[in-house]
């Protein structure tokens, strides 16, 4: 049996188009982009998912035979997959950012760990909330949403032709700090109340200054409020996931 160049490029296209997008997704998406997962496992998983999509998406165009065009298309597909992964990474980062803001407000900025996912030491409450956000992302079906969005993104072709995709991603990113502050608001309110109370107390009793009673009360009360507020963050996280899903849908439709 003699194979032509067009047949080989067609077969390669069925596999490479989804494989490159999944590769970009694995670079930026939460859980899949974790350094705890070996690179070999990621490569095998990406290849298996690409092979499954190749059977489900029979109308994919042939992969370009020109080396320059092939490299360009590879960069485009990896970038597109990275955009899809960033939609959920922003959600998890917003939850993690709430932990960092809460830690700084109650004086726990000095408590840091060398988190494997970060290049520099990060506050311990950031690490806790990062894993809490990742677990919530898994529990709400985030991985399934990501792969569904990636699969349906091929309905619009293999190119990024609409700037609405970038607008949806930047709009979601602009809400990251707002969401982090909103999630950390109970701790911020308590920290401000304690600081005002201690400040007024030191006027009448100078020996009861911030160092002797302020920091212990601030840290203990802040941690108590922080732990008590975690069960009530489900509604806020649901709203964040709704925003992320909307951005994911917009990006997948405007590919």
Wavefront OBJ file of the C-alpha trace (Angstrom):
o trace
v 0.000 0.000 0.000
v 1.456 3.313 -1.080
v 0.697 6.372 1.019
v 0.605 9.864 -0.423
v 1.736 13.023 1.317
v -1.848 14.240 1.591
v -2.928 11.070 3.388
v -0.063 11.291 5.877
v -0.742 14.970 6.559
v -4.445 14.225 7.018
v -3.688 11.518 9.575
v -1.219 13.787 11.328
v -3.789 16.574 11.377
v -6.342 14.371 13.126
v -3.864 13.772 15.925
v -1.734 16.921 16.092
v -4.500 19.545 16.140
v -6.033 18.250 19.409
v -2.666 17.127 20.810
v -1.151 20.608 20.551
v -4.189 22.257 22.139
v -4.174 19.731 24.975
v -0.458 20.410 25.462
v -1.167 24.119 25.892
v -4.031 23.268 28.248
v -1.733 21.139 30.397
v 0.764 23.998 30.670
v -1.626 26.486 32.292
v -4.622 24.564 33.681
v -4.847 23.853 37.417
v -4.147 20.267 38.483
v -2.924 19.211 35.021
v -0.160 21.786 35.030
v 1.005 20.763 38.497
v 4.676 19.905 38.891
v 3.627 16.989 41.090
v 2.476 15.136 37.961
v 5.456 13.669 36.042
v 6.034 14.975 32.535
v 5.787 11.435 31.125
v 2.326 11.001 32.638
v 1.218 14.317 31.141
v 2.556 13.352 27.702
v 0.846 9.954 27.734
v -2.431 11.470 28.952
v -2.311 14.189 26.295
v -1.617 11.613 23.569
v -4.471 9.383 24.754
v -6.940 12.269 24.860
v -5.776 13.482 21.446
v -6.298 10.008 19.993
v -9.821 9.928 21.461
v -10.623 13.347 20.003
v -9.204 12.288 16.644
v -11.931 9.639 16.452
v -14.616 12.064 17.630
v -13.586 14.946 15.311
v -13.352 13.429 11.808
v -13.470 16.741 9.894
v -10.139 18.183 11.001
v -8.030 19.665 8.175
v -4.643 18.230 7.190
v -1.644 19.493 9.086
v 0.515 21.926 7.062
v 3.413 20.298 5.246
v 5.473 23.475 5.093
v 7.852 23.614 8.120
v 7.273 27.321 8.747
v 3.501 26.929 8.577
v 3.677 23.847 10.794
v 5.677 25.707 13.462
v 3.315 28.671 13.275
v 0.242 26.465 13.611
v 1.853 24.627 16.520
v 2.419 27.893 18.371
v -1.165 28.992 17.660
v -2.661 25.739 18.938
v -0.537 25.678 22.095
v -1.457 29.324 22.757
v -5.139 28.573 22.277
v -4.983 25.630 24.664
v -3.145 27.825 27.160
v -5.958 30.379 26.966
v -8.493 27.687 27.788
v -6.457 26.519 30.772
v -5.968 30.059 32.065
v -9.720 30.537 32.474
v -9.738 28.036 35.334
v -6.275 28.907 36.616
v -7.487 32.459 37.227
v -10.333 31.102 39.372
v -7.996 29.004 41.515
v -5.535 31.912 41.757
v -8.317 34.189 43.007
v -9.019 31.771 45.861
v -5.303 31.457 46.626
v -4.932 35.235 46.528
v -7.647 35.519 49.181
v -5.498 33.412 51.489
v -2.468 35.618 50.863
v -4.414 38.833 51.521
v -5.894 37.361 54.710
v -2.466 36.289 55.908
v -0.961 39.710 55.319
v -3.835 41.466 57.099
v -3.432 39.452 60.313
v 0.365 39.613 60.415
v 1.150 36.139 59.053
v 3.136 37.431 56.112
v 6.303 36.089 57.728
v 4.963 32.506 57.742
v 6.152 31.206 54.385
v 6.790 27.858 52.764
v 8.755 26.879 49.699
v 5.743 25.817 47.665
v 6.681 23.465 44.862
v 4.321 25.181 42.437
v 6.018 28.571 42.983
v 9.542 29.747 42.314
v 9.765 31.760 45.538
v 8.510 31.159 49.109
v 4.789 31.857 49.439
v 2.620 32.638 52.507
v 1.281 29.544 54.193
v -2.348 30.678 53.915
v -1.781 31.082 50.164
v -0.764 27.421 49.961
v -3.780 26.297 51.977
v -6.234 28.250 49.848
v -4.518 27.155 46.634
v -5.172 23.520 47.465
v -8.683 24.364 48.677
v -9.374 26.068 45.338
v -7.912 23.126 43.420
v -10.061 20.642 45.326
v -13.145 22.794 44.751
v -12.219 23.008 41.065
v -12.141 19.210 40.853
v -15.322 18.770 42.916
v -17.330 21.120 40.698
v -16.328 19.293 37.519
v -13.769 21.807 36.316
v -11.613 19.249 34.433
v -14.667 18.004 32.548
v -15.613 21.583 31.617
v -12.120 22.236 30.316
v -12.035 19.195 28.056
v -15.581 19.819 26.864
v -14.640 23.395 25.958
v -11.492 22.179 24.185
v -13.413 19.586 22.191
v -16.118 22.061 21.132
v -13.522 24.695 20.247
v -12.815 22.812 17.020
v -16.312 23.636 15.781
v -14.991 27.116 14.974
v -11.976 25.781 13.113
v -8.336 25.568 14.027
v -7.470 29.281 14.041
v -8.042 32.164 16.467
v -9.974 34.563 14.277
v -12.007 36.570 16.795
v -10.626 38.970 19.375
v -13.562 38.235 21.680
v -11.511 35.296 22.945
v -8.810 37.613 24.272
v -11.391 40.071 25.597
v -13.109 37.318 27.585
v -9.818 36.217 29.119
v -8.684 39.737 30.043
v -12.112 40.542 31.470
v -11.905 37.462 33.684
v -8.374 38.363 34.769
v -9.454 41.850 35.765
v -11.810 40.313 38.334
v -9.046 38.298 40.022
v -8.044 40.890 42.627
v -11.657 41.910 43.252
v -12.643 38.312 43.925
v -9.630 37.757 46.192
v -10.442 40.812 48.303
v -14.113 39.833 48.497
v -13.270 36.319 49.712
v -10.869 37.720 52.317
v -13.295 40.444 53.429
v -14.358 38.780 56.759
v -10.734 38.561 57.882
v -10.011 42.106 56.698
v -12.995 43.456 58.641
v -11.991 41.653 61.832
v -8.358 42.750 61.449
v -9.415 46.380 61.081
v -11.726 46.157 64.105
v -8.990 44.628 66.260
v -6.425 47.212 65.178
v -8.810 50.072 65.978
v -9.669 48.542 69.372
v -6.036 47.972 70.308
v -5.132 51.453 69.116
v -7.803 53.042 71.341
v -6.798 50.803 74.247
v -3.173 51.934 74.129
v -4.299 55.542 74.622
v -5.685 54.738 78.070
v -3.289 51.900 78.941
v 0.058 52.435 77.177
v 1.510 49.228 78.631
v -1.018 47.231 76.561
v 0.588 48.040 73.235
v 0.362 46.390 69.877
v 3.348 44.108 70.451
v 2.164 42.653 73.772
v -1.511 42.011 73.080
v -2.228 43.277 69.584
v -0.382 40.685 67.523
v -1.523 37.595 69.503
v -5.155 38.702 69.429
v -4.936 39.676 65.768
v -3.408 36.370 64.683
v -5.651 34.127 66.802
v -8.864 35.983 65.958
v -7.885 36.223 62.291
v -7.187 32.502 62.023
v -10.451 31.696 63.784
v -12.470 33.903 61.439
v -10.548 32.570 58.447
v -11.289 28.953 59.372
v -14.932 29.787 60.132
v -15.403 31.568 56.795
v -14.102 28.716 54.610
v -17.387 26.693 54.681
v -19.289 29.801 53.528
v -17.073 30.399 50.491
v -18.947 27.826 48.434
v -21.426 30.350 47.020
v -18.665 32.785 46.085
v -16.644 30.015 44.456
v -19.745 28.942 42.545
v -20.045 32.477 41.163
v -16.367 32.424 40.194
v -16.831 29.094 38.413
v -19.829 30.538 36.580
v -17.688 33.439 35.377
v -14.908 31.064 34.369
v -17.310 28.781 32.527
v -18.778 31.753 30.653
v -15.292 32.893 29.620
v -14.418 29.322 28.605
v -17.568 29.109 26.477
v -16.800 32.439 24.830
v -13.227 31.420 24.014
v -14.242 28.007 22.666
v -16.889 29.575 20.407
v -14.577 32.279 19.047
v -11.564 30.160 18.282
l 1 2 3 4 5 6 7 8 9 10 11 12 13 14 15 16 17 18 19 20 21 22 23 24 25 26 27 28 29 30 31 32 33 34 35 36 37 38 39 40 41 42 43 44 45 46 47 48 49 50 51 52 53 54 55 56 57 58 59 60 61 62 63 64 65 66 67 68 69 70 71 72 73 74 75 76 77 78 79 80 81 82 83 84 85 86 87 88 89 90 91 92 93 94 95 96 97 98 99 100 101 102 103 104 105 106 107 108 109 110 111 112 113 114 115 116 117 118 119 120 121 122 123 124 125 126 127 128 129 130 131 132 133 134 135 136 137 138 139 140 141 142 143 144 145 146 147 148 149 150 151 152 153 154 155 156 157 158 159 160 161 162 163 164 165 166 167 168 169 170 171 172 173 174 175 176 177 178 179 180 181 182 183 184 185 186 187 188 189 190 191 192 193 194 195 196 197 198 199 200 201 202 203 204 205 206 207 208 209 210 211 212 213 214 215 216 217 218 219 220 221 222 223 224 225 226 227 228 229 230 231 232 233 234 235 236 237 238 239 240 241 242 243 244 245 246 247 248 249 250 251 252 253 254 255
